[in-house]
Amino acid sequence: MHKYNLLFYVLLLFNVFQLLGQAKVPSEEFLAFHQSRRDALREKLPPNSVAVIFANPTRNRANDVDYIYHQDPNFFYLTGWREPQSILLVYASVQQDDKGTYQDKIYIQERDPSAEQRNGYRLGVEGAEEMGFDRVALRSDFVQNPPSFDAFDEVLIVDFQDDERDLAGDPYDLYQLKKTFKKAINFPANFNRVQYQIQQSIRTVEPENFARLQNYVEWQIGRDASLLEDPIIIDFMALETLEVPADLKMKTAFVLKDYIFDVVKLEQIMGDLREIKAPFELKQLKRAIEISAIGQVEVMKALHPGMSEREVQGIHEYVFKKYGAAYEGYPSIVGAGNNACVLHYMENSDDPSETDLMLMDLGAEYEGYTADVTRTLPVKGTFTEEQRLLYQIVYDAQEAGIAKSQIGATTRDVTKVTQEVVTKGLMDLGIISDASKFRRYYPHGAAHHIGLDVHDLSNYGPLPENSIITVEPGIYIPKDSPCDPKWWGIGIRIEDDILITKEGPVNLSAGAPRAWEAIEAMMAQPSPLDGFTLPELSN
């Protein structure tokens, strides 16, 4: 090697080691939590099975620039690992190799001084071992010497999205890892998840659920007519009894016998685990929610006519970063006037009128966990009569929804009580004359779980203790709606993050005022940004 090349690599390694020296060392609490999640998953796995979870792919933004990497939530939940190009295996029973026994194994990307100088350090095998994994191997090992899954009764996976790139020059990228794995479990190229789920359900359905399953299959056929090419589904839909005959069950079992993998159970298990927040998770979520509520308060004080949607978004996100929340949990929604009637409006590019309401749906992501808080403000600082009347309906609906957020209730129960309040309010104001038309102006559900995802994984059964849901009713009356034009262009949503406890619901985002009187009072307060001005642009 030329001496100058040698000097370059020495300096390169020195810089990388400096970066590693600055790496944030995970706390014992962090490591213990993620280890406990692998243990909890293992306890729920079927006998003689293995769960296989892949890291998220990297996402390309444009040309040779990628988006900031965000780990797959299930993968992060079980590992705390933030790097791409990785696979986790969690075994139901103890495994044996020449080093002894183990219960989980992670495959990771190799150290690469050149890549690390460009894109940041990698922990490597040694760093992964310090995080408590039983076995650590390089991703190249997985491709070159694929593990055999033949000895397992079931291989639990989440269905593949196949949205990763085949990266040129990288023989061990996520594309190749999944390709290797699919071959190892004989995963069919034409696999249809819905068809598979229906076949599994036909094989196991109880008489009391028979009619419900037929209704579900009929609905799926309406979405995908190719399901009627499956003779098992045809035979099932032709049944007029409430029980699947033994010969049809046997035929279904025969079709499924070559599948050693299961794409249903792992998602159900992870839903059960993730909807109940451990103390470590509650701490992160409470921090994210408090930061988000403070962002709402600071915008209440700063908002004034002439401020753009994007400027308001910037204030929120500055507050997030000021408190150490590196990212938003989802694209920020800041819509004024008619834009507030678009549920997932994300352009945030308009300059509102001073008579508009501004709907602000934002959540800070703190250490992977995201809040979800919405407030709706009058740009000029006070509500008009029409705005106030509609706002009060939404507020009353949210109060009813929060009160309903008890252990054992469901998110559907929460939604239903908010719908009842909104429907009555719209009828009283003459905006609708038929109660069944309420969905025109309130078209979404009122509650979902939050956590590592803003719409967090859950099986959406009865609410357990230490789950956190949103309660977020709304009314949206876009221009040209079939009602008095005085209501047009008004969009209102109030959303809070509610902890489910034995003592009743706890509003974790209560630090941001909700009542219209309290909002007007907060908007009259001075803001630290009142004196903040920037020079005019030259062109």
C-alpha positions as CSV (number, residue, x, y, z in Angstrom):
1,M,0.0,0.0,0.0
2,H,1.3,3.5,-0.9
3,K,2.4,5.4,2.2
4,Y,-0.1,8.2,1.5
5,N,-3.0,5.8,1.1
6,L,-1.9,4.2,4.4
7,L,-1.9,7.6,6.1
8,F,-5.4,8.3,4.7
9,Y,-6.8,5.1,6.2
10,V,-5.1,5.7,9.5
11,L,-6.7,9.2,9.7
12,L,-10.0,7.8,8.6
13,L,-10.0,5.2,11.3
14,F,-9.0,7.8,13.9
15,N,-12.0,10.0,12.9
16,V,-14.3,7.0,13.1
17,F,-13.0,6.0,16.5
18,Q,-13.5,9.6,17.7
19,L,-17.1,9.3,16.5
20,L,-17.5,6.1,18.4
21,G,-16.1,7.6,21.5
22,Q,-18.9,10.2,21.3
23,A,-21.6,7.6,20.9
24,K,-24.5,7.7,23.3
25,V,-24.2,4.7,25.6
26,P,-27.6,3.1,26.2
27,S,-28.7,3.1,29.8
28,E,-29.1,0.0,31.8
29,E,-32.8,0.8,31.9
30,F,-32.9,1.0,28.1
31,L,-31.1,-2.3,27.7
32,A,-33.2,-4.1,30.3
33,F,-36.5,-2.9,28.7
34,H,-35.6,-4.2,25.3
35,Q,-34.4,-7.5,26.7
36,S,-37.6,-7.8,28.6
37,R,-39.6,-7.3,25.4
38,R,-37.8,-10.2,23.7
39,D,-38.5,-12.3,26.8
40,A,-42.2,-11.2,26.6
41,L,-42.4,-12.1,22.9
42,R,-40.8,-15.5,23.6
43,E,-43.4,-16.4,26.2
44,K,-46.2,-15.8,23.7
45,L,-44.6,-17.8,20.8
46,P,-46.0,-21.2,19.9
47,P,-43.9,-24.2,20.9
48,N,-40.9,-24.9,18.7
49,S,-41.3,-21.7,16.7
50,V,-39.1,-18.8,15.8
51,A,-40.0,-15.2,15.1
52,V,-38.1,-13.4,12.4
53,I,-38.2,-9.6,12.2
54,F,-36.4,-7.4,9.7
55,A,-35.2,-3.8,10.1
56,N,-36.8,-1.1,8.0
57,P,-35.3,-0.4,4.5
58,T,-33.5,2.9,3.9
59,R,-35.7,5.3,1.9
60,N,-34.4,7.3,-1.0
61,R,-35.3,11.0,-1.1
62,A,-33.7,11.9,-4.4
63,N,-30.7,10.8,-6.5
64,D,-28.0,9.8,-4.0
65,V,-29.7,11.4,-0.9
66,D,-31.7,9.2,1.5
67,Y,-34.2,10.2,4.1
68,I,-33.1,10.1,7.7
69,Y,-33.3,6.5,8.7
70,H,-36.2,5.4,10.9
71,Q,-36.2,1.9,12.4
72,D,-39.1,-0.5,12.0
73,P,-41.2,-0.1,15.3
74,N,-41.4,-3.8,16.0
75,F,-37.7,-4.2,15.5
76,F,-36.8,-1.2,17.7
77,Y,-39.3,-2.4,20.4
78,L,-37.5,-5.8,20.6
79,T,-33.9,-4.5,20.2
80,G,-33.3,-0.8,20.7
81,W,-31.2,-1.2,17.5
82,R,-31.3,1.9,15.3
83,E,-29.2,0.7,12.3
84,P,-30.5,-0.7,9.0
85,Q,-29.7,-3.9,7.2
86,S,-30.4,-6.1,10.2
87,I,-32.5,-9.2,11.1
88,L,-33.6,-10.5,14.5
89,L,-34.5,-14.1,15.4
90,V,-36.3,-14.8,18.6
91,Y,-36.7,-18.5,19.5
92,A,-39.5,-20.0,21.6
93,S,-37.1,-22.5,23.1
94,V,-33.4,-22.6,23.9
95,Q,-31.0,-23.2,21.0
96,Q,-27.6,-24.8,21.1
97,D,-24.4,-24.1,19.2
98,D,-20.7,-24.6,19.8
99,K,-20.7,-21.6,22.2
100,G,-23.5,-22.9,24.3
101,T,-27.1,-22.0,24.6
102,Y,-28.9,-18.9,23.3
103,Q,-32.5,-17.6,22.7
104,D,-32.1,-14.8,20.3
105,K,-29.8,-13.8,17.4
106,I,-29.2,-10.6,15.5
107,Y,-27.5,-10.2,12.2
108,I,-26.1,-6.7,11.6
109,Q,-24.1,-4.7,9.1
110,E,-20.3,-4.8,9.2
111,R,-18.0,-2.0,10.3
112,D,-16.8,0.1,7.4
113,P,-14.6,3.1,8.1
114,S,-15.3,4.8,4.7
115,A,-19.0,4.4,5.0
116,E,-19.0,5.5,8.6
117,Q,-17.1,8.7,7.8
118,R,-19.8,9.6,5.2
119,N,-22.9,8.4,7.0
120,G,-22.1,8.0,10.7
121,Y,-20.7,5.3,13.0
122,R,-21.8,1.7,13.2
123,L,-21.7,-0.2,16.4
124,G,-20.6,-3.5,14.9
125,V,-20.5,-6.9,16.5
126,E,-18.8,-5.7,19.7
127,G,-21.3,-2.9,20.2
128,A,-24.2,-5.2,19.6
129,E,-22.9,-7.7,22.1
130,E,-22.7,-5.0,24.7
131,M,-26.4,-4.4,24.1
132,G,-27.2,-7.8,25.5
133,F,-28.0,-10.0,22.5
134,D,-27.3,-13.7,23.0
135,R,-25.7,-14.1,19.5
136,V,-24.5,-11.5,17.1
137,A,-23.5,-12.2,13.5
138,L,-22.8,-10.2,10.4
139,R,-25.4,-9.9,7.7
140,S,-23.0,-11.5,5.2
141,D,-23.2,-14.7,7.3
142,F,-26.9,-14.8,6.8
143,V,-26.5,-14.7,3.0
144,Q,-23.5,-16.9,2.7
145,N,-24.6,-19.5,5.3
146,P,-28.4,-19.2,5.6
147,P,-29.8,-20.8,8.8
148,S,-32.1,-23.7,8.3
149,F,-35.7,-23.4,9.5
150,D,-36.7,-26.9,8.8
151,A,-36.6,-28.0,12.4
152,F,-39.3,-25.5,13.5
153,D,-43.0,-26.1,13.5
154,E,-43.7,-22.5,12.7
155,V,-41.7,-19.5,11.5
156,L,-43.6,-16.3,12.5
157,I,-43.2,-13.3,10.3
158,V,-44.9,-10.1,9.3
159,D,-45.9,-10.2,5.6
160,F,-43.3,-8.7,3.3
161,Q,-44.0,-5.2,1.8
162,D,-41.2,-5.7,-0.8
163,D,-40.4,-1.9,-0.8
164,E,-36.6,-2.1,-0.4
165,R,-34.2,-1.3,-3.1
166,D,-31.7,-3.8,-4.5
167,L,-28.6,-1.7,-3.8
168,A,-25.9,-1.8,-6.5
169,G,-22.6,-3.1,-5.2
170,D,-24.0,-4.4,-1.9
171,P,-24.5,-8.2,-2.0
172,Y,-25.8,-8.3,1.5
173,D,-28.4,-5.5,1.5
174,L,-31.9,-5.9,2.9
175,Y,-33.1,-7.0,-0.5
176,Q,-30.7,-9.9,-0.6
177,L,-31.4,-10.7,3.1
178,K,-35.1,-11.1,2.4
179,K,-34.5,-13.0,-0.8
180,T,-32.3,-15.4,1.1
181,F,-34.8,-15.8,3.8
182,K,-37.8,-16.3,1.5
183,K,-35.8,-19.1,-0.2
184,A,-35.1,-20.7,3.2
185,I,-38.8,-20.9,4.1
186,N,-40.1,-21.7,0.6
187,F,-42.1,-18.4,0.5
188,P,-44.1,-18.5,-2.7
189,A,-43.6,-15.7,-5.2
190,N,-47.4,-15.2,-5.7
191,F,-48.3,-15.3,-2.0
192,N,-51.6,-13.6,-1.2
193,R,-51.9,-12.6,2.4
194,V,-55.7,-12.1,2.4
195,Q,-56.2,-15.5,0.7
196,Y,-53.9,-17.1,3.3
197,Q,-55.7,-15.5,6.2
198,I,-59.1,-16.6,4.9
199,Q,-57.9,-20.2,4.4
200,Q,-56.5,-20.2,8.0
201,S,-59.8,-18.9,9.3
202,I,-61.9,-21.5,7.4
203,R,-59.8,-24.2,9.0
204,T,-60.3,-23.0,12.5
205,V,-63.6,-21.0,12.6
206,E,-66.1,-21.8,15.3
207,P,-69.9,-22.0,14.6
208,E,-70.6,-18.8,16.5
209,N,-68.2,-16.9,14.2
210,F,-69.2,-18.6,10.9
211,A,-71.6,-15.9,9.6
212,R,-69.1,-13.1,10.5
213,L,-66.4,-14.9,8.6
214,Q,-68.6,-15.2,5.5
215,N,-69.4,-11.5,5.7
216,Y,-65.7,-10.7,5.9
217,V,-64.9,-12.9,3.0
218,E,-67.7,-11.4,0.9
219,W,-66.2,-7.9,1.7
220,Q,-62.7,-9.0,0.7
221,I,-64.1,-10.5,-2.6
222,G,-65.6,-7.1,-3.3
223,R,-62.1,-5.7,-3.1
224,D,-60.3,-8.5,-4.9
225,A,-62.4,-10.6,-7.2
226,S,-59.4,-13.0,-7.9
227,L,-60.2,-14.6,-4.5
228,L,-63.1,-16.4,-6.3
229,E,-60.5,-18.3,-8.2
230,D,-59.7,-20.3,-5.0
231,P,-61.9,-23.4,-4.9
232,I,-61.7,-23.5,-1.1
233,I,-63.2,-20.0,-0.8
234,I,-65.8,-20.9,-3.4
235,D,-66.9,-23.9,-1.4
236,F,-66.9,-22.0,1.8
237,M,-69.1,-19.2,0.5
238,A,-71.6,-21.8,-0.9
239,L,-72.1,-23.3,2.6
240,E,-75.5,-22.7,4.2
241,T,-74.8,-24.4,7.5
242,L,-73.1,-22.7,10.5
243,E,-70.2,-25.2,10.5
244,V,-67.4,-26.0,8.1
245,P,-67.5,-29.6,7.0
246,A,-64.6,-31.8,8.0
247,D,-63.6,-32.5,4.4
248,L,-63.3,-28.8,3.6
249,K,-61.2,-28.3,6.7
250,M,-59.0,-31.2,5.6
251,K,-58.7,-29.8,2.1
252,T,-57.7,-26.4,3.6
253,A,-55.1,-28.0,5.9
254,F,-53.6,-29.9,2.9
255,V,-53.2,-26.6,1.0
256,L,-51.5,-25.0,4.0
257,K,-49.3,-27.9,4.9
258,D,-46.3,-26.7,2.9
259,Y,-46.3,-23.4,4.6
260,I,-43.9,-23.5,7.6
261,F,-44.4,-19.7,8.0
262,D,-47.3,-17.8,9.5
263,V,-48.0,-14.1,8.7
264,V,-50.8,-13.6,11.2
265,K,-49.7,-14.6,14.7
266,L,-46.7,-12.4,15.1
267,E,-48.6,-9.2,14.3
268,Q,-51.3,-10.3,16.8
269,I,-48.7,-11.0,19.5
270,M,-46.9,-7.7,18.9
271,G,-50.3,-5.9,19.1
272,D,-51.0,-7.4,22.5
273,L,-47.5,-6.5,23.8
274,R,-47.3,-3.0,22.4
275,E,-50.7,-1.7,23.4
276,I,-49.7,-2.0,27.1
277,K,-47.0,0.5,28.0
278,A,-44.2,-0.5,30.3
279,P,-43.0,2.1,32.9
280,F,-40.0,2.9,30.6
281,E,-42.3,3.6,27.7
282,L,-44.7,5.7,29.8
283,K,-41.7,7.9,30.7
284,Q,-40.8,8.5,27.0
285,L,-44.4,9.1,26.0
286,K,-45.2,11.5,28.8
287,R,-42.1,13.5,27.8
288,A,-43.2,13.5,24.1
289,I,-46.7,14.6,25.0
290,E,-45.6,17.3,27.4
291,I,-43.3,18.7,24.8
292,S,-46.1,18.7,22.2
293,A,-48.5,20.4,24.6
294,I,-45.9,23.1,25.3
295,G,-45.5,23.6,21.5
296,Q,-49.3,24.2,21.3
297,V,-49.2,26.8,24.2
298,E,-46.3,28.7,22.6
299,V,-48.1,28.9,19.3
300,M,-51.2,30.1,21.1
301,K,-49.2,33.0,22.5
302,A,-47.3,33.7,19.2
303,L,-50.1,33.3,16.6
304,H,-51.2,36.6,14.9
305,P,-52.7,37.6,11.6
306,G,-50.1,37.5,8.8
307,M,-48.4,34.4,10.1
308,S,-48.3,31.6,7.6
309,E,-49.1,27.9,8.1
310,R,-45.5,27.0,7.6
311,E,-44.3,29.6,10.1
312,V,-46.7,28.1,12.7
313,Q,-45.3,24.6,11.9
314,G,-41.8,25.9,12.4
315,I,-42.6,27.2,15.9
316,H,-44.0,23.9,16.9
317,E,-41.0,21.9,15.6
318,Y,-38.5,24.4,17.1
319,V,-40.1,23.7,20.5
320,F,-39.8,20.0,19.9
321,K,-36.1,20.2,19.1
322,K,-35.4,22.7,21.9
323,Y,-36.6,20.0,24.4
324,G,-34.6,17.2,22.7
325,A,-37.2,15.6,20.5
326,A,-35.2,15.2,17.4
327,Y,-38.1,14.5,15.0
328,E,-41.8,14.8,14.5
329,G,-43.8,11.6,15.0
330,Y,-45.6,12.1,11.7
331,P,-45.8,14.9,9.1
332,S,-47.1,18.0,10.8
333,I,-50.6,19.2,9.9
334,V,-51.2,22.9,10.0
335,G,-54.3,24.0,8.1
336,A,-56.2,27.2,8.2
337,G,-59.7,27.9,6.8
338,N,-60.8,25.4,4.3
339,N,-57.5,23.6,4.6
340,A,-58.5,22.5,8.1
341,C,-61.3,20.5,6.5
342,V,-58.7,18.2,4.9
343,L,-58.0,15.6,7.5
344,H,-54.4,14.9,6.6
345,Y,-53.5,18.3,5.0
346,M,-49.7,18.5,5.0
347,E,-48.8,21.1,2.5
348,N,-48.8,23.8,5.2
349,S,-48.2,26.4,2.5
350,D,-51.0,28.9,2.8
351,D,-51.3,32.4,4.3
352,P,-54.6,32.4,6.3
353,S,-57.1,35.1,6.6
354,E,-57.4,36.7,10.1
355,T,-61.0,35.4,10.3
356,D,-59.9,31.7,9.8
357,L,-59.5,29.0,12.3
358,M,-56.1,27.2,12.3
359,L,-56.1,23.5,13.0
360,M,-52.7,22.2,14.3
361,D,-52.2,18.5,14.6
362,L,-48.6,17.8,15.6
363,G,-46.7,15.4,17.8
364,A,-43.1,15.3,19.0
365,E,-41.2,12.0,18.8
366,Y,-39.0,11.5,21.8
367,E,-36.7,8.5,21.9
368,G,-38.8,6.8,19.3
369,Y,-42.2,7.4,21.0
370,T,-44.7,9.9,19.5
371,A,-47.3,12.2,20.9
372,D,-50.4,13.2,18.9
373,V,-52.0,16.5,20.0
374,T,-54.4,18.8,18.1
375,R,-55.7,22.3,18.9
376,T,-57.7,24.6,16.8
377,L,-57.2,28.4,17.2
378,P,-58.7,31.6,15.8
379,V,-56.0,33.4,13.9
380,K,-57.1,36.8,15.2
381,G,-57.3,35.6,18.8
382,T,-61.0,35.4,19.3
383,F,-63.7,33.0,17.9
384,T,-66.5,34.2,15.8
385,E,-70.0,33.2,16.9
386,E,-70.3,30.4,14.4
387,Q,-66.8,29.1,15.2
388,R,-67.5,29.1,18.9
389,L,-70.8,27.2,18.5
390,L,-69.1,24.5,16.5
391,Y,-66.1,24.4,18.7
392,Q,-68.2,23.9,21.8
393,I,-69.9,20.8,20.2
394,V,-66.5,19.3,19.5
395,Y,-65.3,20.1,23.0
396,D,-68.4,18.5,24.6
397,A,-67.9,15.5,22.3
398,Q,-64.3,15.1,23.5
399,E,-65.3,15.4,27.1
400,A,-67.8,12.5,26.6
401,G,-65.1,10.5,24.8
402,I,-62.5,11.1,27.5
403,A,-65.0,10.1,30.2
404,K,-65.7,6.9,28.3
405,S,-62.0,6.0,28.1
406,Q,-62.0,3.4,30.9
407,I,-60.5,0.0,31.3
408,G,-62.7,-2.5,29.4
409,A,-64.1,0.0,26.9
410,T,-63.1,0.0,23.3
411,T,-62.0,2.7,20.9
412,R,-65.3,2.0,19.1
413,D,-67.2,2.8,22.3
414,V,-65.2,6.1,22.6
415,T,-66.0,7.0,19.0
416,K,-69.7,6.2,19.4
417,V,-70.3,8.6,22.3
418,T,-68.5,11.4,20.5
419,Q,-70.6,10.7,17.4
420,E,-73.8,11.0,19.5
421,V,-72.8,14.5,20.8
422,V,-71.7,15.8,17.4
423,T,-74.8,14.5,15.7
424,K,-77.1,16.2,18.2
425,G,-75.1,19.4,17.9
426,L,-75.3,19.5,14.1
427,M,-79.0,18.8,14.3
428,D,-79.6,21.6,16.8
429,L,-77.8,24.1,14.6
430,G,-79.7,23.0,11.5
431,I,-76.6,21.9,9.7
432,I,-78.0,18.5,9.1
433,S,-81.7,17.5,9.3
434,D,-81.1,13.7,9.2
435,A,-79.0,12.2,12.0
436,S,-77.6,9.6,9.6
437,K,-75.8,12.4,7.7
438,F,-73.4,13.3,10.5
439,R,-70.6,11.5,8.8
440,R,-70.5,14.1,6.1
441,Y,-69.0,16.5,8.7
442,Y,-67.4,14.0,11.1
443,P,-65.9,11.3,8.9
444,H,-63.3,9.6,11.1
445,G,-63.0,7.6,14.3
446,A,-62.3,9.3,17.6
447,A,-59.5,7.2,19.1
448,H,-56.4,5.2,18.3
449,H,-53.4,3.9,20.3
450,I,-50.1,5.8,20.3
451,G,-46.6,4.6,21.1
452,L,-43.8,3.8,18.7
453,D,-46.3,4.6,15.9
454,V,-48.7,7.5,15.9
455,H,-51.3,4.9,15.0
456,D,-49.8,2.3,17.3
457,L,-50.0,-1.4,16.9
458,S,-52.9,-2.9,18.8
459,N,-55.6,-5.6,18.4
460,Y,-58.2,-3.0,19.4
461,G,-60.0,-5.0,21.9
462,P,-61.1,-3.8,25.4
463,L,-58.7,-1.1,26.6
464,P,-56.1,-2.4,29.1
465,E,-54.6,-0.5,32.0
466,N,-51.5,1.5,30.9
467,S,-52.6,1.9,27.3
468,I,-52.6,5.4,25.8
469,I,-55.2,6.4,23.3
470,T,-56.1,9.6,21.6
471,V,-59.6,11.1,21.9
472,E,-60.1,13.4,18.8
473,P,-63.5,14.3,17.6
474,G,-63.9,16.9,14.9
475,I,-66.3,18.8,12.7
476,Y,-65.3,19.8,9.1
477,I,-67.5,21.8,6.9
478,P,-65.7,22.5,3.6
479,K,-66.9,25.2,1.1
480,D,-69.9,24.3,-1.0
481,S,-71.3,22.0,1.7
482,P,-75.1,21.6,1.6
483,C,-75.7,23.9,4.6
484,D,-75.8,27.6,5.3
485,P,-72.7,29.2,3.8
486,K,-71.9,30.9,7.2
487,W,-70.6,27.5,8.3
488,W,-68.3,27.0,5.3
489,G,-64.6,26.7,5.7
490,I,-64.7,25.8,9.4
491,G,-62.6,22.8,10.4
492,I,-62.2,21.9,14.1
493,R,-60.5,19.0,15.8
494,I,-59.4,18.7,19.5
495,E,-57.1,15.8,20.3
496,D,-55.6,14.7,23.5
497,D,-53.5,11.7,24.7
498,I,-55.3,9.8,27.4
499,L,-53.7,7.3,29.8
500,I,-56.0,4.4,30.8
501,T,-55.8,3.8,34.6
502,K,-57.7,2.0,37.3
503,E,-58.7,5.4,38.7
504,G,-60.0,6.5,35.3
505,P,-58.7,8.4,32.3
506,V,-55.8,10.8,32.7
507,N,-55.3,13.5,30.1
508,L,-51.5,13.7,29.6
509,S,-51.8,16.7,27.2
510,A,-53.9,18.8,29.5
511,G,-51.2,21.4,29.7
512,A,-52.4,22.8,26.4
513,P,-55.8,24.7,27.0
514,R,-58.8,23.1,25.3
515,A,-61.9,25.2,26.2
516,W,-62.4,28.1,23.9
517,E,-62.4,30.7,26.7
518,A,-59.0,29.3,28.0
519,I,-57.6,29.4,24.4
520,E,-58.6,33.0,24.0
521,A,-57.0,33.9,27.3
522,M,-53.8,32.1,26.4
523,M,-53.6,33.8,23.0
524,A,-53.8,37.2,24.8
525,Q,-50.5,36.4,26.7
526,P,-47.2,37.8,25.4
527,S,-44.9,35.5,23.4
528,P,-41.1,35.2,23.6
529,L,-41.3,35.6,19.8
530,D,-43.1,39.0,19.8
531,G,-39.8,40.8,19.1
532,F,-38.4,38.3,16.7
533,T,-38.1,39.8,13.2
534,L,-36.0,38.9,10.2
535,P,-34.7,41.1,7.5
536,E,-36.6,41.4,4.2
537,L,-35.3,39.3,1.4
538,S,-33.8,41.2,-1.5
539,N,-35.9,39.3,-4.1
